[in-house]
Amino acid sequence: MTEKPFPLEVNGARGEVELWVGNVPLVIAAEMGGLAAVSTRLSCKSMSDLFLRLSGVEPAATVAALDLLTVRGDKGKAIGSLKLKHFGAVAKAISDSLSHHFDEDEVGNDAAVEKAE
């Protein structure tokens, strides 16, 4: 079985991650605005709470993440076709996108801090 090519542009440098929900391709990114919106929708009290809910394949968290973290693709169609068998792939894509916040080089921040001082 050959893997089908992913039809949407994915900017990995920006933390974007490809995701298939059934036959629906999506690109998600864990941008701070989207994470804040997911946190608010789920009434999370901490980043730890948000991370646990997103990585725990909780239905409400999964739907909120697809709705609020999708940057490309038909999120409505993906949510409409979402099945329990897709939750593992969604959780992995969210985790991969979140890891961008921890793996990124922060080279530019040193220069900004020095300039501000």
C-alpha positions in Angstrom: 0.0 0.0 0.0 1.5 3.3 -1.0 1.0 6.4 1.0 -1.0 9.1 -0.7 0.8 12.4 -1.3 -0.2 15.2 1.1 -2.0 17.8 -1.0 -1.5 20.9 1.2 1.5 23.1 1.8 3.1 22.5 5.2 5.5 25.0 6.7 7.5 23.0 9.2 9.6 25.9 10.2 6.5 27.5 11.6 5.5 24.4 13.5 2.8 23.3 11.0 2.1 19.6 10.9 0.2 17.6 8.3 -2.8 15.5 9.5 -5.2 13.2 7.7 -8.6 12.8 9.4 -10.0 10.0 7.2 -9.7 11.3 3.7 -9.6 15.0 4.8 -6.1 16.6 4.8 -5.5 19.3 7.4 -2.5 21.4 8.4 -2.5 22.3 12.1 -0.2 24.6 14.1 -0.1 25.1 17.8 0.0 28.9 17.6 -0.4 30.8 20.9 -3.7 32.4 19.8 -5.1 29.0 18.9 -3.9 27.4 22.1 -5.5 30.2 24.1 -8.8 29.7 22.3 -8.7 25.9 22.9 -7.8 26.6 26.6 -10.7 29.0 27.0 -13.2 26.7 25.2 -12.1 23.8 27.5 -11.9 25.9 30.7 -8.3 24.8 31.3 -6.7 26.3 34.3 -3.0 25.7 33.3 -0.8 24.8 30.4 -0.4 21.4 32.0 -4.2 20.9 32.1 -4.4 22.0 28.4 -1.6 19.6 27.4 -3.1 16.6 29.3 -6.5 17.2 27.6 -5.0 17.6 24.1 -2.7 14.6 24.4 -5.4 12.4 26.2 -7.6 12.2 23.1 -10.6 13.6 24.9 -13.4 14.1 22.4 -14.1 17.8 23.3 -10.4 18.6 23.3 -9.9 16.8 19.9 -12.8 18.7 18.3 -11.7 22.0 19.8 -8.1 21.4 18.5 -9.3 20.6 15.0 -11.5 23.7 15.0 -9.1 26.2 16.5 -5.6 24.9 15.4 -6.3 24.1 11.8 -4.5 26.6 9.5 -5.2 24.9 6.2 -7.9 22.4 5.0 -11.6 21.9 5.5 -11.8 21.6 9.3 -15.6 21.4 9.2 -15.5 18.3 6.9 -12.7 16.8 9.1 -14.8 17.3 12.2 -17.8 15.9 10.5 -16.0 12.7 9.5 -14.1 12.3 12.8 -14.2 8.8 14.2 -12.5 7.3 17.3 -10.0 5.6 15.1 -8.6 9.0 14.0 -7.9 10.2 17.6 -4.4 8.7 17.7 -3.3 10.5 14.6 -4.8 13.7 15.8 -3.1 13.4 19.2 0.3 12.7 17.5 -0.1 15.7 15.2 -1.0 18.0 18.1 2.0 16.7 20.1 4.3 17.2 17.1 3.0 20.8 16.7 3.4 21.6 20.4 6.9 20.3 20.4 7.8 23.1 18.0 7.6 25.5 21.0 10.3 23.5 22.8 12.6 22.5 19.9 12.9 25.9 18.1 16.2 27.7 18.3 15.9 31.0 20.0 18.9 32.6 18.4 17.0 35.9 17.6 15.9 36.4 21.2 19.4 37.0 22.6 19.9 39.9 20.2 16.5 41.4 21.1 17.3 41.1 24.8 20.7 42.8 24.4 19.1 45.6 22.3 16.4 46.2 24.9 19.0 46.5 27.7 
